[in-house]
Amino acid sequence: MRKTLLRLLAATAVAATAIPFASVAAQPSTVKWGRCPEDVAGPVLQCATVEVPLDYRNPDGQHIEIMISKLESKNPAKRRGVLMTNAGGPGIAALGFGAVLAASGLPPQLLDSYDVISFDPRGVGHSTPVTCNFTPEQQKRGIIPAYAHTAADVEREAVFARTVAEQCANSPTAWMLPHTTTANTARDMDRIRAALGQEKVSYLAPSYGTYLGAVYTTMFPERTDRVVLDSSLPAAGYDVTFMRGFGRGTQDRFPDFAAFAAAHPEYGLGTTSEQVRAKYFDLAARLEAEPVQGIGATAFRDTMLQLLYDDSSLPLLAEFMQALDTDQPLPPIPAIAGLENAMSARLAVICDDRSWPETVQEYQRNAEVDRVRYPLLGGATANIGPCAFWPTEPIEPPVQIGDQGPSNVLIVQYQRDPGTPLVGAEDMRRAFGGRATMIVVDQGGHVVIPFSRNKCAIDTTTAFLTTGQRPAQDLACAAEPSK
């Protein structure tokens, strides 16, 4: 009964297997470039809007808007094509991502070789957006469920998860839910490619953007030139197994932070890695009993995960824990712009891409396993979420990543990644087979290109995107200091 509210939206056309996967033929560019919205960073960017079908099973039906941006090649004489990007998430607005990449120090020869095309995916930002009407209190919790210490904790979290799912089902944009998927975003990308008048596009994206790129090059192998997947999801995408993977990723990465904090006793978190780890568990327990400065245990764990993403954020994580421990003013933590929309779009994508377990009992079993296996975060990331109560079923089978297509994929991955653990990238590598080569960097963090400045990874990726030269076999890059 709980899935009948919007089920009809998912059954308004022919069977899912009949959704056309054919690409759109390239024509002369029809894009009309102009000024970008004021909130998009980077005065060098131009923006435009491309209309795409809401439902690709009915391409002549209702359309929605996708806003795109362009960072033009700095040397048109050396330009070889278009490099499409995605900022991850899902749910992250990415119109300004081209400017971010340029400002972060991408090699000049790479910026010379491409017009960088970014876009807000369907459901996000300046494209036709979705909402689940998240309240400010709900937004404070972040994307990680409450930690389940017992089976009863899972039952309590199920109440919250059901409430959020019902908010999504009753929101003004509920009509978009069945169609806000990775496969449809990939189809949108092909519409963008055609609107730009390009026969093929290259691609560079981190995190969830790796799964989007993998889906695109699987659906449209003849339309992809060179593909770089940075910090990769597994081939199945963002499903319940991937969600549980945050527990494993945190377990892999936290020792890097513990060693940093132990080496800086001024933070008062301990002088050994073991003491720092114990302080983390102590803080989490205290915050579960009583929030400090509006920060409860769930927000604490979510913030910890985000600050493990980059070595440059480790001092901020130490300051954050120190402030909570001593009840001093909290340091400013960077916030995601448009958080309500980002959280809503994330749920729309991950819940509509794949079916999730629907029984409380299965999440109770998962949490029981993961809080022992990955005690830092496993009891939270294995807990129940809104996808268990989602009002619509997926409108088509998941795209199966495979080895059919040109050998034009490069996967770049940190050894100790809290957000997309190495095991997931290895799974994606196996799924692509001979299509892919993989670089593993012996460092911790999330997103290698370009923020780590690891010369081995940067040079290898740049050579591939600019010349097509790719390692003949999988490559290991030694650790280098972050800059």
GULUM-451359 format. One line per 2 residues: for each residue x, y, z of N, C-alpha, C. Coordinates in steps of 0.1 Angstrom, whole numbers, m for minus. Atoms other than C-alpha are relative to their C-alpha. Example, Ala and Ser with C-alpha at 12.3 -4.5 7.8 and 13.67 -1.06 7.14 Angstrom:
% residues 2
9,m12,0,123,m45,78,9,12,0  m9,m11,0,137,m11,71,m8,11,8 .
//
This chain:
% residues 483
8,m12,0,0,0,0,9,13,0  m8,m12,m2,28,24,9,6,5,m13 .
m6,m4,12,40,25,m27,m10,3,m11  10,m2,10,7,31,m44,m1,15,m3 .
3,m14,2,7,69,m40,5,6,m13  m5,m5,12,30,76,m69,4,m11,m10 .
m3,11,9,32,42,m85,m5,2,m14  6,m2,14,10,53,m114,9,9,m8 .
m9,m9,7,36,79,m123,11,m9,m7  m10,9,6,60,50,m130,m5,m9,m10 .
6,10,9,36,31,m151,m8,7,m11  8,m8,9,24,58,m175,4,m2,m15 .
m4,2,14,42,45,m206,4,m15,m2  m3,14,4,56,13,m222,10,m5,10 .
m9,7,m9,78,m12,m204,14,6,0  m13,m7,m2,111,0,m190,11,m5,m11 .
m10,5,9,131,m23,m214,m2,7,m14  2,m6,13,116,m3,m243,5,15,0 .
m5,m13,0,131,30,m232,12,1,m10  m10,m1,10,153,41,m262,14,3,6 .
m14,m3,m4,191,40,m256,7,6,m12  m7,m5,12,199,53,m291,5,14,3 .
m5,m13,m2,221,84,m291,m6,9,m11  5,m10,9,210,116,m308,11,5,m10 .
m10,m4,10,229,125,m340,4,14,2  m6,m14,m2,252,155,m338,m4,8,m12 .
3,m10,10,241,186,m357,8,12,3  m6,m12,m4,255,221,m358,m5,5,14 .
4,m4,m13,254,236,m323,m12,9,0  12,m8,m1,220,250,m313,0,7,14 .
m1,m6,m13,232,263,m279,2,15,m1  m1,m14,0,227,300,m272,6,4,13 .
m7,m3,m12,253,311,m247,m3,14,5  2,m13,m6,248,340,m223,6,0,14 .
m5,m2,m13,255,352,m188,m5,m11,9  4,10,m10,255,327,m159,m8,7,11 .
6,m6,m12,233,332,m128,10,6,9  m9,m7,m9,248,355,m102,7,m9,10 .
m6,8,m11,254,327,m77,10,m10,m6  m9,10,6,276,307,m102,14,7,0 .
m14,m5,m1,313,313,m94,7,0,m14  m8,0,12,336,323,m123,m5,9,m11 .
5,m9,11,331,353,m146,4,m5,m14  m4,5,13,348,334,m174,m10,m10,m5 .
10,10,5,319,310,m177,m11,6,m8  13,m4,7,290,312,m201,m10,m11,3 .
10,10,m3,257,295,m195,m11,0,m10  11,2,9,228,282,m215,m10,m11,6 .
10,10,m4,197,260,m212,m3,m9,m11  4,10,10,189,228,m230,m12,m7,5 .
13,7,m4,154,212,m229,2,m15,m3  m1,14,1,152,175,m224,m14,m6,4 .
12,6,m4,123,151,m221,0,m4,15  1,5,m14,111,144,m185,0,m15,0 .
1,15,1,103,108,m196,5,m4,m14  m5,4,13,124,94,m224,m8,m10,m7 .
9,9,6,98,68,m230,m11,8,m8  9,m9,7,77,98,m242,7,12,m4 .
m9,m12,3,102,121,m259,m7,12,m4  7,m12,5,75,144,m273,m9,5,11 .
9,m5,m11,58,148,m239,6,12,7  m4,m11,m8,66,171,m211,16,1,0 .
m14,m3,0,101,187,m211,4,7,13  m5,m8,m11,123,200,m183,13,7,m5 .
m11,m7,4,153,223,m184,13,m4,7  m13,3,m5,190,215,m179,9,12,m3 .
m9,m11,2,213,245,m174,14,m5,0  m13,5,2,248,240,m187,10,13,0 .
m10,m11,1,280,261,m185,12,m4,m8  m12,3,8,311,264,m206,12,9,4 .
m13,m6,m2,347,272,m198,8,m2,m13  m6,2,13,362,278,m232,15,m3,1 .
m14,3,1,396,265,m242,8,13,0  m8,m12,0,423,290,m235,9,1,m12 .
m8,0,12,440,281,m268,m8,m7,m11  9,7,10,414,274,m295,7,m8,m11 .
m7,7,10,441,263,m319,4,m14,4  m4,13,m6,449,234,m296,m13,m8,5 .
12,6,m5,413,226,m288,m3,m13,m8  3,12,7,404,190,m295,m15,m5,2 .
14,4,m2,368,188,m282,m6,6,13  8,m4,m12,345,190,m252,3,m10,11 .
m2,8,m12,353,177,m217,m12,3,9  12,m1,m9,320,171,m198,4,m4,14 .
m3,2,m14,321,171,m160,m13,m2,8  11,1,m10,299,163,m130,7,1,14 .
m7,m2,m13,307,173,m94,m3,m10,11  2,11,m9,294,142,m77,m13,1,7 .
12,0,m8,268,138,m50,m6,m14,2  8,m8,9,243,129,m64,m7,12,7 .
7,m11,m6,225,162,m59,8,13,0  m8,m11,m1,254,186,m62,m1,9,m12 .
1,m10,11,249,218,m83,14,2,m5  m13,1,5,278,219,m107,3,10,m11 .
m2,m10,10,274,249,m130,14,6,1  m13,m6,m1,306,264,m116,11,m9,1 .
m11,10,m2,326,232,m115,11,2,m10  m11,m2,9,346,241,m146,9,11,5 .
m8,m11,m6,358,273,m129,8,m5,12  m7,6,m11,366,253,m98,12,m8,m4 .
m11,8,5,387,229,m118,11,8,m5  m11,m9,5,406,257,m135,7,6,11 .
m6,m7,m11,412,275,m103,9,m9,9  m8,9,m8,425,244,m86,13,m5,m6 .
m14,3,5,454,241,m109,0,m11,m10  m1,9,11,445,218,m138,11,4,m9 .
m11,m4,9,475,217,m162,m5,8,m12  5,m9,11,473,244,m189,m3,m8,m13 .
2,8,13,476,218,m217,m13,m7,0  14,6,m1,444,202,m204,m11,10,m3 .
10,m11,2,425,235,m203,1,5,m14  m2,m4,14,439,243,m238,m8,m10,m9 .
5,10,9,426,210,m252,m15,m1,0  15,2,m1,389,213,m242,m7,12,4 .
11,m8,m6,359,234,m237,m5,m9,11  5,7,m11,349,223,m202,m15,3,2 .
15,m1,m1,311,217,m200,m5,m6,13  6,4,m13,294,215,m166,m15,2,m1 .
14,m2,0,258,213,m158,m6,m4,14  8,4,m11,233,211,m130,m9,m12,m5 .
8,11,5,218,176,m134,m15,2,3  14,m1,m2,180,171,m136,m3,m1,15 .
3,0,m14,165,179,m102,8,9,8  m10,m7,m8,194,201,m91,1,14,m4 .
m4,m14,2,200,238,m88,m8,8,m10  6,m8,11,193,259,m119,m6,m8,m11 .
8,9,8,180,229,m138,m13,m2,8  13,2,m7,144,219,m130,2,m8,13 .
m4,6,m12,148,212,m93,m11,m9,7  9,8,m8,132,187,m69,1,5,15 .
m1,m3,m14,124,192,m32,m8,m11,8  6,9,m9,115,169,m3,m5,8,13 .
4,m8,m11,107,199,20,7,m3,13  m8,3,m12,135,191,44,m1,13,9 .
m1,m11,m9,132,212,75,14,3,4  m13,m3,m5,162,230,90,6,m10,9 .
m5,11,m9,164,204,117,4,m13,m7  m3,12,8,163,176,92,13,2,m7 .
m12,m2,8,190,192,72,13,m1,9  m11,0,m9,213,194,103,5,m15,1 .
m4,13,m2,214,156,104,9,m5,m11  m8,5,11,231,153,70,m5,m12,m7 .
4,11,8,230,122,48,1,m13,8  m2,13,m8,240,96,75,m11,m2,10 .
10,2,m10,213,80,95,6,0,14  m5,2,m14,215,78,133,7,m13,2 .
m7,13,m2,238,52,147,m9,m10,8  9,10,m6,220,20,156,9,m9,9 .
m7,9,m9,234,4,187,m8,m12,3  9,11,m3,204,m18,191,m10,m2,m11 .
11,2,10,175,m32,170,m10,11,2  10,m10,m3,153,m7,187,4,13,m6 .
m4,m12,7,174,21,173,m3,0,m15  4,1,14,167,9,138,m15,3,m1 .
14,m2,0,130,9,146,m3,15,1  2,m14,m2,132,45,158,4,8,m12 .
m5,m7,12,152,56,127,m10,m2,m11  10,2,11,125,40,105,m11,10,1 .
10,m10,m1,100,65,118,4,13,m7  m5,m12,7,122,94,106,1,m3,m15 .
m2,3,15,130,77,73,m14,0,m7  13,0,6,93,71,66,m6,14,m1 .
5,m14,1,85,107,74,6,7,m12  m7,m6,11,111,119,49,m5,m5,m13 .
5,6,12,99,95,22,m14,6,m3  14,m5,2,63,108,27,1,15,m4 .
m1,m14,4,75,144,25,4,1,m15  m3,0,14,91,136,m9,m12,m3,m8 .
12,5,7,59,118,m20,m10,11,m1  10,m10,0,38,148,m11,5,14,m4 .
m6,m13,3,61,176,m23,m5,5,m14  4,m5,12,53,199,m52,7,m6,m13 .
m7,5,12,78,181,m74,0,m15,0  1,15,0,67,145,m67,m1,m6,m14 .
1,5,14,59,142,m104,13,m3,m7  m13,2,6,96,142,m111,7,m13,5 .
m7,10,m8,105,114,m87,4,m12,m9  m3,12,8,103,84,m111,11,2,m10 .
m8,m4,12,124,102,m137,13,6,3  m12,m7,m5,152,117,m116,10,m12,3 .
m9,12,m1,177,88,m123,13,3,m7  m13,m1,7,212,83,m133,m1,m3,m15 .
1,3,14,202,67,m166,m6,12,m8  6,m12,7,180,97,m175,10,12,0 .
m10,m11,0,208,121,m165,10,m3,m11  m9,4,11,231,101,m189,m7,4,m13 .
7,m4,12,204,106,m216,0,15,m2  m1,m15,1,204,143,m208,14,4,m5 .
m14,m3,5,242,143,m213,1,m2,m15  m1,2,15,237,129,m248,m8,11,m7 .
7,m11,6,211,156,m255,9,13,0  m9,m11,m1,237,182,m244,11,m2,m11 .
m10,2,10,263,166,m266,m5,3,m14  5,m3,13,241,168,m296,m3,15,m2 .
3,m15,1,230,204,m288,13,8,m3  m13,m7,2,267,213,m288,6,m3,m13 .
m5,3,13,272,198,m322,12,m9,0  m12,8,m2,297,172,m310,m3,m15,m3 .
1,14,3,301,137,m324,3,m9,13  m4,7,m12,318,126,m291,4,10,10 .
m5,m9,m11,326,140,m257,9,m8,9  m8,6,m10,353,132,m232,m6,4,14 .
7,m1,m13,345,131,m195,10,m1,12  m8,0,m12,361,138,m161,m9,3,12 .
9,m3,m12,342,135,m128,4,m9,12  m3,8,m12,347,124,m92,m12,m6,6 .
10,5,m9,327,104,m67,m12,m6,m8  11,5,7,291,97,m78,1,3,m15 .
m1,m3,14,300,113,m111,7,m11,m8  m6,11,6,321,82,m118,m11,m10,m5 .
11,9,4,289,61,m118,m8,6,m12  7,m6,12,272,86,m141,8,m2,m12 .
m8,2,12,301,85,m165,1,m15,m4  0,14,4,302,47,m164,m13,m4,m7 .
13,3,6,265,46,m172,m1,6,m14  0,m6,13,269,71,m200,8,m8,m11 .
m9,7,10,298,53,m217,m5,m14,m3  6,13,3,279,20,m213,m12,2,m9 .
12,m2,9,247,34,m229,4,6,m13  m4,m7,12,265,55,m255,15,m2,m3 .
m14,2,2,299,39,m261,6,7,m12  m5,m6,12,302,53,m296,1,15,1 .
0,m14,m2,297,88,m282,10,5,10  m10,m4,m10,325,88,m256,14,m1,m6 .
m13,0,5,360,97,m264,10,m5,10  m9,4,m10,382,96,m233,m7,3,14 .
8,0,m13,367,89,m198,9,m2,12  m8,1,m13,383,96,m164,m10,m1,11 .
9,2,m12,365,82,m133,9,2,12  m8,m3,m11,380,97,m102,m7,m3,13 .
6,5,m13,372,80,m68,m13,m7,m3  11,6,6,349,55,m82,m9,m8,9 .
10,9,m6,317,39,m70,1,m14,m6  0,13,6,312,2,m76,m9,0,m12 .
8,1,12,295,m10,m108,m15,1,2  15,0,m3,261,m13,m91,m5,14,4 .
4,m13,m3,262,24,m82,m3,2,15  3,m4,m14,247,40,m51,m12,m8,5 .
11,8,m6,227,12,m35,3,m3,14  m1,3,m15,224,m3,0,14,m5,3 .
m13,5,m2,258,m20,m4,10,12,0  m9,m12,1,275,13,m14,m2,8,13 .
3,m8,m12,258,31,15,8,m6,12  m8,7,m10,273,5,39,15,2,m1 .
m14,m2,3,306,11,23,6,12,7  m5,m12,m7,309,45,40,7,m5,14 .
m6,5,m12,316,25,72,13,m6,m2  m13,5,3,344,6,56,10,11,m4 .
m9,m11,4,358,38,40,5,8,12  m5,m8,m12,359,56,73,10,m8,8 .
m10,9,m8,376,26,90,14,0,m7  m13,0,8,403,27,62,7,14,2 .
m6,m14,0,408,65,65,3,6,13  m1,m7,m13,404,74,102,14,m1,5 .
m13,1,m5,439,61,111,9,12,m5  m8,m11,5,454,89,89,m3,12,9 .
3,m11,m8,435,115,110,5,m3,14  m4,3,m14,443,97,143,15,3,1 .
m15,m3,0,481,99,134,2,15,0  m2,m15,0,478,136,126,m3,6,13 .
4,m6,m13,459,145,158,10,m4,11  m9,4,m10,483,124,179,14,8,m1 .
m13,m8,3,513,143,163,m2,14,4  3,m14,m4,496,176,174,m7,0,13 .
7,2,m13,489,172,211,m7,13,4  7,m13,m4,478,209,212,m15,m1,m2 .
14,2,1,444,197,201,m7,m7,12  5,7,m12,440,177,233,m8,m12,m2 .
7,12,3,427,146,216,7,m13,3  m8,12,m3,454,123,227,14,1,m6 .
m14,0,5,491,116,221,3,m12,m8  m1,12,8,486,83,204,m12,m2,m8 .
11,2,9,464,71,176,m12,m7,8  10,7,m8,446,48,201,m8,10,9 .
7,m9,m8,438,77,224,m9,9,m8  8,m8,9,425,98,195,m13,m8,m4 .
12,9,4,402,69,184,m9,m1,12  8,0,m12,390,66,220,m8,13,3 .
7,m13,m2,382,103,222,m12,1,m10  11,0,10,361,99,190,m12,m7,6 .
11,8,m6,340,72,207,m6,7,12  4,m7,m12,338,92,239,m9,12,m4 .
8,m11,4,325,123,221,m13,m4,m6  12,4,6,300,104,201,m10,m5,10 .
8,4,m11,286,88,233,m6,12,7  4,m12,m7,284,122,250,m10,8,m8 .
10,m7,8,266,138,221,m13,m7,m2  12,8,1,241,110,219,m8,3,13 .
7,m2,m12,233,117,255,m5,15,1  4,m14,0,232,155,251,8,8,m11 .
m7,m8,10,240,177,220,7,12,6  m8,m11,m5,266,204,224,m1,11,m11 .
2,m11,10,259,237,206,m8,m4,m12  9,5,11,232,221,186,6,m11,m9 .
m6,11,7,255,193,174,m3,m13,8  2,13,m5,242,158,181,9,m10,m6 .
m9,11,4,259,125,175,m1,m2,m15  2,3,14,244,121,140,7,11,m8 .
m7,m11,7,256,155,128,15,m1,2  m15,1,m3,290,149,145,6,m11,m10 .
m5,11,8,295,116,126,0,5,m15  0,m5,14,284,132,93,11,10,m3 .
m11,m9,2,308,161,97,13,m6,0  m13,7,0,336,138,106,3,m6,m13 .
m2,6,13,331,119,74,4,10,m10  m3,m10,10,331,150,53,14,6,1 .
m13,m6,m2,362,164,69,12,m10,m2  m10,10,3,381,131,63,3,0,m15 .
m2,1,14,378,137,26,13,6,m6  m12,m6,5,409,158,23,10,3,11 .
m10,m2,m10,442,161,42,0,14,5  0,m14,m4,438,199,43,m11,3,10 .
11,m2,m10,406,194,64,3,m7,13  m2,7,m13,422,173,91,2,9,12 .
m1,m9,m11,432,203,112,m14,5,4  14,m4,m3,396,215,110,m8,m10,8 .
7,11,m7,383,181,121,6,0,15  m5,0,m14,407,183,151,m5,11,8 .
6,m12,m7,395,218,160,m15,m3,3  14,3,m2,359,206,156,m2,m9,12 .
1,9,m11,364,177,180,5,6,13  m5,m7,m12,384,198,204,m11,10,6 .
11,m10,m4,356,225,205,m11,m8,7  11,8,m6,330,198,212,4,m6,13 .
m5,6,m12,351,182,238,1,10,12  m1,m11,m10,357,215,257,m11,10,1 .
11,m9,0,325,232,249,4,14,m3  m5,m13,5,343,261,231,m7,3,m13 .
6,m3,12,330,279,201,5,m9,m12  m4,9,10,329,257,171,6,8,m12 .
m6,m7,12,351,265,141,m10,0,m11  10,0,11,332,274,109,3,m12,m9 .
m1,12,8,325,243,89,m7,4,m14  6,m4,13,319,249,51,m13,m7,m2 .
13,6,3,283,244,42,m2,m2,m15  3,2,14,269,230,10,m11,10,m4 .
10,m9,5,250,257,m9,m12,m8,m5  12,7,4,214,247,m15,m2,m14,5 .
m1,13,m6,215,219,10,m14,m7,m1  13,7,0,177,212,10,m1,m7,m14 .
1,6,13,178,207,m28,10,m11,m2  m10,10,1,210,187,m26,m4,m13,6 .
4,12,m7,196,163,m1,m12,m6,m7  12,5,7,163,160,m20,4,m7,m12 .
m4,6,13,179,153,m53,8,m13,2  m8,12,m3,203,128,m38,m10,m12,3 .
9,10,m3,174,108,m24,m8,m4,m13  7,4,12,155,110,m57,8,m9,m9 .
m8,9,9,184,95,m76,3,m13,6  m4,13,m5,195,68,m53,m12,m9,3 .
12,9,m3,160,56,m44,m7,m4,m13  7,3,12,148,57,m80,9,m9,m9 .
m10,8,8,180,40,m95,m2,m14,3  0,14,m4,176,8,m76,m10,m3,11 .
9,3,m12,152,m10,m52,9,m3,12  m7,2,m13,164,m10,m16,m8,m10,9 .
8,9,m10,155,m35,12,m11,8,6  12,m7,m5,121,m27,25,m4,m4,14 .
4,4,m14,120,m45,59,9,5,10  m8,m5,m11,132,m31,91,10,m11,5 .
m8,12,m5,145,m66,100,14,m1,m8  m13,1,7,171,m65,72,10,10,4 .
m9,m10,m5,185,m32,83,5,m3,14  m5,4,m14,187,m45,119,11,m10,m1 .
m10,9,1,207,m74,107,13,7,m6  m12,m7,6,230,m51,86,7,8,11 .
m6,m8,m10,235,m28,115,8,m8,10  m6,9,m10,243,m56,139,14,m5,m5 .
m13,4,6,271,m68,115,10,12,m1  m9,m11,3,285,m34,106,5,8,12 .
m5,m7,m11,287,m19,140,11,m7,7  m12,8,m5,311,m47,149,11,1,m10 .
m10,0,10,329,m47,116,7,13,m2  m5,m13,2,332,m10,112,m6,9,11 .
6,m7,m12,325,5,147,m1,15,m1  0,m15,0,334,41,138,m13,5,m6 .
12,m5,7,304,45,114,m10,m10,m4  8,11,6,290,11,105,m14,m1,5 .
14,1,m5,260,12,128,m9,11,m5  8,m10,6,249,44,111,m2,m2,m15 .
1,1,14,256,37,75,m7,m13,m4  8,12,3,239,3,77,m14,2,5 .
14,m2,m6,208,18,94,m9,4,m12  11,m2,10,175,24,76,m1,14,m5 .
1,m13,6,169,53,53,m13,2,m8  13,m3,7,140,69,33,m2,m10,m12 .
2,8,12,147,46,3,m8,m13,3  8,12,m4,131,17,23,m15,3,m1 .
14,m4,0,98,36,22,m3,8,m13  1,m9,12,102,52,m13,m14,m2,m7 .
14,2,5,68,58,m30,0,m5,m14  0,5,14,79,48,m65,10,m12,m2 .
m10,11,4,96,17,m80,8,5,m12  m8,m4,12,124,21,m105,m7,m3,m13 .
8,1,12,110,26,m140,7,m9,m10  m8,8,9,137,5,m157,10,m8,8 .
m11,7,m7,163,m21,m148,13,8,0  m13,m7,m1,197,m8,m137,9,m3,m12 .
m10,1,11,223,m2,m164,11,m9,5  m11,9,m4,248,m31,m163,13,4,m6 .
m13,m4,5,283,m18,m166,8,m13,m5  m7,12,5,303,m42,m188,12,4,m9 .
m13,m2,7,333,m46,m211,m3,2,m15  3,m2,15,315,m39,m245,2,15,m3 .
m2,m13,4,329,m8,m261,15,3,m1  m14,m3,2,362,10,m268,8,0,14 .
m9,m1,m12,391,8,m243,4,14,2  m2,m15,m1,389,44,m233,m4,5,14 .
4,m4,m13,383,45,m195,13,m1,9  m10,0,m10,408,55,m168,m6,3,13 .
5,m1,m14,399,50,m131,12,4,8  m10,m6,m9,419,71,m106,m5,m1,14 .
6,3,m13,416,61,m69,11,1,11  m9,1,m12,431,67,m35,m1,m13,7 .
0,13,m7,441,37,m14,m10,0,12  8,m1,m12,422,50,17,m10,11,m2 .
10,m10,4,391,68,5,m12,m3,9  11,2,m9,364,74,31,m14,m1,m7 .
13,m1,7,336,81,6,m2,m10,m10  1,10,10,343,57,m22,12,m10,2 .
m12,8,m3,365,29,m8,6,m7,m12  m8,6,11,391,12,m29,m8,m13,m6 .
7,12,4,370,m20,m30,m10,2,m11  10,m4,10,343,m2,m50,6,3,m13 .
m7,m3,13,367,11,m76,6,m13,m6  m5,13,5,382,m24,m79,m12,m7,m7 .
12,7,6,347,m37,m86,m4,7,m13  2,m7,13,342,m10,m113,10,m4,m10 .
m11,4,9,375,m19,m128,m3,m14,m6  3,14,5,365,m56,m130,m12,0,m10 .
11,m1,9,332,m47,m146,3,5,m14  m4,m5,13,348,m27,m174,9,m9,m7 .
m9,9,7,373,m54,m181,11,7,m8  m10,m6,8,395,m45,m210,m2,14,m4 .
3,m14,3,378,m12,m214,8,10,9  m5,m9,m10,396,3,m184,14,m4,5 .
m13,1,m8,430,9,m167,m2,8,12  2,m6,m13,433,19,m131,13,5,6 .
m11,m5,m8,456,41,m111,m4,0,15  3,0,m15,458,36,m73,11,8,6 .
m10,m9,m6,475,64,m53,0,m4,15  m2,5,m14,489,53,m19,m1,12,9 .
3,m11,m9,473,81,0,m14,m1,5  14,0,m5,441,89,19,m7,12,m4 .
8,m12,3,413,112,10,m10,m4,m11  11,2,10,385,116,m16,2,10,m11 .
m2,m8,12,390,130,m51,14,3,m2  m14,m1,3,424,128,m66,3,11,m9 .
m2,m10,10,422,151,m96,m9,12,2  m14,m4,0,432,179,m93,5,3,14 .
m2,m6,m13,431,186,m56,12,m6,8  m11,6,m8,458,161,m43,13,6,m5 .
m13,m4,6,485,174,m67,10,m11,m1  m9,12,2,499,139,m69,5,0,m14 .
m5,m1,13,522,143,m98,m1,m12,m9  2,12,8,521,107,m109,m14,m1,m5 .
14,1,4,483,107,m110,m4,11,m10  3,m11,8,480,142,m125,6,m2,m14 .
m7,1,13,506,136,m153,m6,m11,m8  6,12,7,491,102,m162,m14,4,m6 .
13,m4,5,456,116,m164,0,10,m11  m1,m11,10,466,147,m183,5,m6,m14 .
m4,6,13,485,126,m209,m11,m8,m7  11,7,6,455,104,m214,m10,9,m6 .
10,m9,6,431,133,m219,5,8,m11  m6,m9,11,454,153,m241,5,m8,m12 .
m7,8,11,472,126,m261,m7,m13,m3  5,13,1,452,95,m256,9,m11,6 .
m9,9,m5,482,78,m241,m4,m4,14  5,6,m13,471,55,m212,10,m11,4 .
m8,11,m5,491,31,m190,m4,m13,m6  3,13,7,494,m3,m207,m6,m10,10 .
6,9,m11,484,m19,m173,m2,9,12  3,m8,m12,472,m8,m139,12,5,6 .
m12,m7,m5,495,16,m122,m2,4,15  0,m4,m14,504,23,m86,8,13,1 .
m7,m13,m1,514,59,m77,4,1,15  m5,m2,m14,535,65,m45,m6,13,6 .
5,m12,m7,523,90,m19,9,12,m3  m7,m13,1,533,127,m24,m7,9,10 .
6,m10,m9,528,156,0,m11,8,m7  11,m9,6,495,175,m6,5,14,0 .
m4,m14,1,500,211,m16,m12,9,3 .
//
